[in-house]
Amino acid sequence: MATTLKPDERLVRIGQTALRAPGGEHLPAVPMYIIVPAALVDKKTKLSEGEKEPCEDAAGLLAENFKAYMDGVKALERGVVA
């Protein structure tokens, strides 16, 4: 279904889904979007209010994992085997 966005609306991707053909084989993944008022989308980050917290949580987890990785690399460089 095609729709035209109003000037005060934005599309926000909320996920994706993969359908199956009648024969059971997988079809390509298709993104899913919702329409939100532009006032709810941060102009700088392009994130809606509902997207900020999950993105910050994911960024924090990635930062923790990267720090652990770098600590391991530094330990190997010093000859310390964990």
C-alpha angles and dihedrals in degrees: 000000000000121000134175118234118230116233090257095052133085135188116241119192110230101177143299138263134203117213130200128235119237088263092057099253118132120259123210117285115264123207118234122216138184127204114240131178112264089235088070093054118084108233093214101045097025088224126131120228091261093053099052100074097047091047092050090048092051092046090052092051092048091049091051092050092047091050091052089049093049091047088054092049091050091048090052091049089053090049094248110137114205 
